[in-house]
């Protein structure tokens, strides 16, 4: 995607968009704990890890969310602000999953606007009394950030709604995106003020703060950072329409652990990473991990739970018992079906009402026997969509009541007001069935709350008039498209758009036998009670600790501009190959061996034309013409193509098809490997590969003299990868007794003779030099593929043999930052070419490179 980029963070987080004053450092870096307060400023140390003093012996976690778990109220008499904890907030309830010694700090905004003159006093009060650090966003910024970008852009998109026309969302507005980034920067600044980066764990919540991790990772390269998305994550076909898709993905990938409610959401995220960033993932001992510039970003799949104690305490309130009796009296002789939803277009309230209408039409005897109580929570947003949804809900309810109602009976009861917790709990306890019919929802804890309330407590049992030993029952009808659906295996799952199916599900739910309801309830209650919010928080933080355990075992480098910033994290022994270092060793040595892969090393993988450019040919010629050098191109490609493309390099050695064919120079004959003369297995492989080619659009077969290769780089990334795994398994089974091996490389599956590898080529060349009385004192090997790892391993083993009188300088180098047996890396093909140009300059001091353009270099041959 050609997306608009920025040269640095300040282009986004400040500038002409809003006059935002930099966040003052009003808070000490280490809070309320013994130890030395660090005064490090934002410039910090060069590697971005300012080693702030430990916050003490006990553990600390920083929870960052859009809103703090607080209620705020101004005293009209004194004019002072008073605050109280929001005990229903998940952010507050997660502390039950931590040890009693864990200190928790909250970073977020307040739900009210605080005057600038009061902000310092309020901040100090919140810190001292509630361990909360407020982010005071300017009103204009808050509106553009939250309403403009979060609610009008991200929230609809993550719920699968595209702005196809003005009636269905606004067009992308870059000013709102800049406000989003600016707000995330302010949140990050607040975290930076209080964090002890060596000790603290940071847990960021939800889609409001998806680029915050980039700011934190830029400041502290080894920050311990987790993120949990509470909304759905859309499929790649939806997500890819977002103009800033790459920036948000990279922001999330700057975390160590990313959590999702369901595998579907995680799968969509992984697919986006594969299709848009070219990243592959794999499962490691049950954990899904993405390799991202040397760091493993882990994926956590676990739905959030409810706070059992909080729900049970509400059930025990006298007001709840009183309300239960009122509801029982109000709906005496009727079965209550309950719905509890926010008023928005994704909750499917009108579809639920249509299903009830269909049920009453199909079975008129149910009139007067069932009632749907629909509690409508106040809308979290506003706009034309919300108003239309509300209007449709009321009109549908009115029509049903007029058609199927009677004196003293209404099939639909809309409770459209702010309903207190105790009243909702009373409805949960009384309802025979609960229906959640959302067309798309992140998690939705209504079914869990319903199950807990139906289980009851002693005081609730008394209010309901049931005995202690009476069986508990509940019945759930849930949409397939909500996050809690996979965990409720005893619920009746429905497609909310299928009105008939939902009506049938309601009929089954209210007519189901008590014994069946009891079994389903017991199954659900066992899950909900053991997978509560404390379990969720504990499981997430344990995985976060595991994901961060190797932070200080690796070296970190920062690169990338603006929101493209990322950290390269590699083993201490794995470092970038510096041209000056190699050239210095090159000049000191007298007999050199240089091995180069072809695709992805001297020619870009993405290049349509696979012929080397003139600058590559010139450099190769210069290196080959140096009598101290033996230079080989070792490739999986066929000898015909390599001979044609490299014909101008007469002294260049070529090993084609992974070394099945070897030629020392253009005047020499091709030598064929004697290890594998039987190629009859090709008759088995070719029809199998052909069937996969026909079944996989965009794939192709390359037929070599000694091998067959199935390519899928032009196929759909997900399907191509899936087919490659299947083909690999298929071929391994049918070739078990054949003299052939099956290998999977970068977007290929290759079958080649046994005993043929690039490592054997390197060994043969080096031993020929040794046996000829010219043992090498300089060996360089560069490659980018899995097959090149054989070369690295072979070279490292050969140089340790006693037959070598002198241990040579070894430079085994992989292209790209990834796990490798090589000790060094270069970023890309251009880095390889620059290195070779440096060596060529050392071989021929009179050579010089003349720049023709930014991307083209001409080599002028040496003067004799």
Secondary structure, DSSP 8 states (H G I E B T S, - for coil): ------SSTHHHHSTTS---------S-SS-SSSS------TT--TTS--------SS-EEEEEEEE-SEEEEE-TTT--EEEEE-TT-HHHHGGGGS-TT-EEEEEEE-SS---GGGHHHHHHHHHHHH-EEE----HHHHIIIIIIIIIIIIHHHHTT----SGGG-----HHHHHHHHHHHHHHHHHHHHH--TTT-EEEEESGGGSSHHHHHHHH-TT-EEEEE--S----HHHHTT-TTHHHHHHHHHTSSEEEESSHHHHHHHHHHHHHHH---EEEETTEEEEEETTEEEEEEE------HHHHHHHHTSHHHHHHHHHHHHHTTTSEEEEEEEESSTTS-HHHHHHHHHHHHHH-GGGTTTEEEEEEEE--SS-SHHHHHHHHHHHHHHHHHHHHH-BTTB-SEEEE-S---HHHHHHHHHH-SEEEE--SSBS---HHHHHHHHHH--HHHHHHHT--TTS-----EEEETTBTTGGG-TTSEEE-TT-HHHHHHHHHHHHHS-HHHHHHHHHHHHHHHHHS-HHHHHHHHHHHHHHHTTTGGGEEEEEE-SGGG-EEEEEETT-EE--HHHHHHHHHH-SSEEEEE-SBTTTB-TT-S--S--HHHHHHHHHHHHSTTEEEEEE-SS-HHHHHHHTTT-TT-EEEEGGGTEEESSTTS--EE-SS----TTHHHHHHHHHHHHHHSTT-EEEE-SS-EEEE-TTS-HHHHHHHHHHHHHHHHHHTTTSSEEEEEETTEEEEEETT--HHHHHHHHHHHHHHTT---SEEEEEE-STTHHHHHHHHHHHTTSTT-SS--EEEEEEESSS--SSSEEESSHHHHHHHHHHHHHHH-TT-EEEEEETTEEEEE----
